[in-house]
Amino acid sequence: MKLSLSASATKMNIKDLNKIEFWAASIIYGFAIMMLISNGSDNNNIPYQFRDAKISFNYVSGYFLPELFRYSILYFTFLLLNFCVLPALYRKRNTGLNILILVIVFLFSGLIISIGQTYSQAYLLVQYDTNEEAYNQIFFSGFTYASWLIILIAIYVALKKLIIYLVAMEEKDTGHQMKLEIAFGAAFWFLGVLIFVATSAPFQIILCWTLIISACLFLILYALYYLIPALIAQQKPYKVYLGKTTLISFFMAFPFGLTAFLITGRGELFFIVNLFQIPASLLISAPLAWYIYKTRNATQSEISTLKRELGKSDANLGFLKSQINPHFLFNALNTLYGTALQENADRTGEGIQKLGDMMRFMLQENMQDKISLTRDIDYLNNYIGLQKLRTSTTVDIVINTEIEEQLTSLEIAPMLLIPFVENAFKHGISLQSPSHIKITLQTKADILYFDVHNSIHLKADGDPEKLVSGIGLENVKQRLNLLYPKKHELIIRESAKEFFVHLTLNLK
């Protein structure tokens, strides 16, 4: 049951994630289109590449339309690959068809981007000896761009699947927490890289983004697993924590800035990286790590408390069961049953036997999630039989039962039907007035049809049950909603003199 609920929760999370991805991509796409339109208001803004090459520039054909097609290709390619093609390939479903779609997407994307570049990069034509050589180079770069686009989206989908897997594993084993956090950090970094590549951002920006995210992720992991656990027992731990994270952020400034300088050879990147890394570490990473640790610690404490309480409840239940000692009860009932037969008290013996069967059911099978429908019906028949023994001396009480004998292997949650029968005998029987109860049960295929129809008698003013509400019926309604959602129909009707219950239950 727990695993199935976890699986359902995971499916729900995937659906929510897909919605977030769709709307995020749509918003970015819409924002990019708005920027293209707004940039077109200044037709005198000629890119320096066209001006230096002394080539006439038209905003619509030289920038707006090529970028519109490129952004559209990025958007629809992402939706198609992320939601349809790549998930199916990872699951090895319709592999041939999806590989064909992938090839078509590559060729179509490369062709559209290449055609667009012949307009947006027309200034490159003067750098080559012939137009054919220039167009070949432009087309080659367009298909290269399409290749990288598909590769990056494939990596993104793989990271997403890894995160979903680690989230599912974390529910079973908390040792996967660090892996999950690293995967989240990698996905966040990669999402930024994907956006920068899609917008043709310079390599220096991608490098700065990579170094800043690496520094922030390092600080979060170090704080979560080493720094905060060592400081949490101290007085005013948060102040000490902020002081240490500040020192760490400034210490990280040199190696990360130096890395940017060595890779690019540009000294200004040393300061640009740290201009963003230090504030991001202090204002985002440090508080985020503290919040995650406190939230996780509170959740784990709550789980530990619940486990202790559950252990106490199990222990108390075990103690009560041991005090009941079912073997003693059954032996005592067998003794009374034998005595009743010796004294020719057949009705008493029959009642004791039925009561013994009911107690055995309560102590053994009632603890299971599902039992055979046949056994549940046996319990119903024993209960009805006891009630008939109690009322058999009164001629004005009519009890009719039409309970179909079960030859199938259907199963049902235990004690699901008995509350309706108990309610009928509780409110439908009067030793002073004519009373009637009719109970029918039958199955067709996997569907159970259960009806209870009984008279109603008002309780006397002094009866302690006069003001008692139908707690048993409310409880069984909740159990039906929990155990058989969208698989049952319960109709309850009541008049001044009669009460009617109809239950249709899909047991498959």
SULBELGI-V692270 format. One line per field, one symbol per residue. ss: DSSP state (@ for helix, = for strand, . for the rest). phi: phi as a letter, one per 30 degrees, with the letter a starting at -180 (. if undefined). psi: psi as a letter, one per 40 degrees, with the letter a starting at -180 (. if undefined). A space follows every 50 residues. Layout:
ss=???
phi=???
psi=???
//
This chain:
ss=.@@@@@@@@@@@@@@@@@@@@@@@@@@@@@@@@@@@@@@........@@@ @@@.....@@@@@@@@@@@@@@@@@@@@@@@@@@@@@@@@....@@@@@@ @@@@@@@@@@@@@@@@@@@@.@@@@@@...@@@@@@@@@@@@@@@@@@@@ @@@@@@@@@@@@@@@@@@@@@@.@@@@@@@@@@@@@@@@@@@@@@@@@.. ..@@@@@@@@@@@@@@@@@@@@@@@@@@@@@.....@@@@@@@@@@@@@@ @@@@@@@@@@@@@@...@@@@@@@@@@@@@@@@@@@@@@@@@@@@@@@@@ @@@@@@@@@@@@@@@@@@@@@@@@.@@@@@@@@@@@@@@@@@...@@@@@ @@@@@@@@@@@@@.@@@...==@@@@@@@@@@@@@@@@@@@.....==== ===.......==.....@@@@@@@@@@@......==========..==== =====...............@@@@@@@@@@@@@....=======...=== ======..
phi=.ddddddddddddddddddddddddddddddddddddddddcdddceddd dddhcdbcdddcbddedddddddeddddddddcbddeddddicheddddd ddddddddddddddddddcdcddddddcdbdddddddddddddddddded dddddddddddddddddddddcbdddddddddddddddddddddddddch ddddddddedddddddddddddddcbddedcddddhdddddddddddddd ddedddddeddddcicdddeddeddcddddddccdddddddddddddddd ddddddddddddddddddddddddhdddddddddddddddddchcddddd dddddddddddddcdddddbbdeddddededdddddddddcddcddccbc bbcddccccdbbddiccdeddeddddcccbdcbebbbbbbbabbiccccb bbbbdbbdddedddcdcddddddddddddddddbdhbbbccbbbcdbbbb bbbcbdcd
psi=dddddddddddddddddddddddddddddddddddddddedgeeghiddd ddefhihhdddedddddddddddddddddddddcddddddefhfdddddd ddddddddddddddddddddfdeedeeididddddddddddddddddddd ddddddddddddddddddddddheeeddddddddddddddddddddddef iiddddddddddddddddddddddedddddedeiifdddddddddddddd deddddddddddddehdddddddddddddddddddddddddddddddddd ddddddddddddddddddddddddgdddddddddddddddddefgddddd dddddddddddddcdeeidiihddddddddddddddddddeeeheehhhh hghhhheifiiihifdddddddddddeehheeihiihhhihiihbehhhh hhhiihhhiideheedehigdddddddddddddfheeihhhhihadeihh hhhhhhe.
//
